Each structure stands twice: as structure tokens, then as C-alpha cells.
Amino acid sequence: MVQFLLAAPLARRVTVLLTCTLMLLSAALASGKSSKPAPIPAPPDLLLEGGRKLSFVQSFSSERETRGKLGFWNKVLDVVAGEPEYHRVIRPYGVAVDSHGRIIVADPGAQGVHIFDFAQHKYKFLERREKSRDPMRTPQCVAVDAQDNIYVTDSEAGEIFVFDAREHFRRTIGSLKGGEGYFKRPTGIAVDSQAGRIYVTDTLRDQIFVLDMEGSVLATIGKHGTEPGELYYPTELRLTQQGLIVVDAMNFRVQFYSRDGSMQGSIGHLGDGPGEMFRPKGIGVDSEGHIYVVDGLWGFVQVFDRQGQLLYYFGSRGNGPGEFQLPSGLFIDKNDRVYIVDSLNARIQIYQYDGITKADGAKK
């Protein structure tokens, strides 16, 4: 074979070498494909009252998954040169989705924020490491406004970091002289673009701060205590048409407030069974007004109506599809896709909620 190649014209030698190379690469690709373990089946659809349904969609954990299905030559390149180093979520906590469907994940383990754009097959990692320029240390929760600007609370820095829709850093809110932040431990955040208000839970102060868009404090909601309207380690919050929904973590409940801070009610109480709360974490509201509450310790999500009646729950502790280890943040987008941060499993899991539909196909 070697003598044949040496005696052959250059063009023929190149052709033969390319053919052999492709055959070897094809064999390597086929071998790699056949050695993959069989996928673990997804959990079955959860069929609910009135024709409603909750379906598992997917989970993801890496920049690699935004690339979609690779073509042959991309696979060849990965075999020859090795796969590039992709960003992965490490210890994610908070999640939000913007108007373009980009999934924004605050990751204190990575000291930054991941932006996954599956539609455009793009990925971006936001970070600030310069110690002299308001470094991002422990990003916790994330929110977006009507213009898709991104707001990130940092529980260690005591500040809120603001990025524009093109992922450029714009400013901090709560930055004080000497590199300290105004907030003791900012956690949950929500933005009311129409009213020009930012709502932030300060977990260690047991209060909710109401800010204008420049970051000036306009009012506070709540104080330390266990009575209705009082707070004990508030964490995540969501803004709805009715007002604010706040996780009152160490009171083992969820409280409802109007936007001006008036108490409207609460759901939940301490316990380790269905309908009770032990380590409430993320929270979200679907298009029918159902309230989703993550329990970080028990590894499931409970769904209530506004009167506190348990409608159903899903998930369990584990590392398979539909199972969770220390889940934290939760977000529900305009299409009723439910995004759950599966923190200790270092991934995000997505479900689709299908509510009751009218004859024309629109949800009630």
C-alpha cells in the first residue's frame, strides 16, 4: 500500500488519503454513537382535572445544547480537533425568560449569568470579575423589564446589576462608596415597567424595597415577624396583575400584597406533606392564576389556587428526568412553559402546562 501511494500521482495520493481519513472518522463517529447509553425515558404526562395537562419537555445544562443537532462536518471537526470547552451551569439558582424566549440563569457557582438562546443557537455568559469595578460575586435571582433589560440581584455584593438586551453591562443599583452594597441580602426581584418600579426582597432585613428605575428607595413593605403581613426571611417574589406574591421562607408560607404594600392574604403552613411547606423556594403563576411553589428540601413543586387549595404536585428527589435535587428558582413564561432550576443536579428542567382551551384554541 505504501509503495502504491509513493508511485501514484499527487492527486491520486491526496484522494486516497482523504478517503481513508473519512473512513476512519466515520468509524469513530459510528463507534461513539453506538457506545452512548440508552436515554432515560421522560416522566409520563400528568393528566389533570378538566382536560388540563403537564408535560415534561427537556432539561439542559450546557452551552453545547444550544448548538442543536450537529452536521457531519461539525462532527468530523470535533473528532479531529476535540470538542471546544463549553460553559456549563455549576450551581444555578434563579431563572427568567425574556420576550424572545432567551432563558436567563443566575449561577452563583459560576459567579455569572448564563443566557441560552435555543432559537438562534446562541449562548452568552455575563460576568464582572474586576475587583475595582463592582464585581459580581454571588448572583442570585434575575428579572427582565419590558425592553428585555436584565436585572440581577447579588446576595453577597448587596447590589443589583443591570445589563441591556444586548447583554452589555449598564449600571449597578445600590452601590455605595468603599465597594459595599446598600442591601444586606437582595434576593427576589421583579420589575413593573409600566409604573417604573423595581421590587426587591432583602432577606436579612425582612423587607421588600420599592425602588424607582434609578434605584432610589420609594417605600418598604413588611417588617420582621410572624403575623399576617410580616416577614421572616423573604426570598423570591413575582409580580402579577393582582399585585406581589412573596415567598416568606421561614414563616413557611406565601403572602400576597397589593403593589402599594397592603396585605391581601397568604397560603401555606409548616409541614412535610402535600399542601404544606418546609423549604419554599421559587414561585410562579400560570395563565389560569395557579401558584407554583418549589420545595427545595423535598424536591417537588406544589400547585395551589389563590385560596390555598392544593391542586396537584409533581417531581421527587433524584437525578433522573422530572426528579430534583435542591431545586430553587422557577419561572413561567407567557406560553405556560415552566422552567425549574434543579440546582444540585446542575441543570434546568422545562415543563409545558396546557390549560383548558376554548373552541377557538385560546386558553381560558
Disulfide bonds with the S-S distance in Angstrom:
none
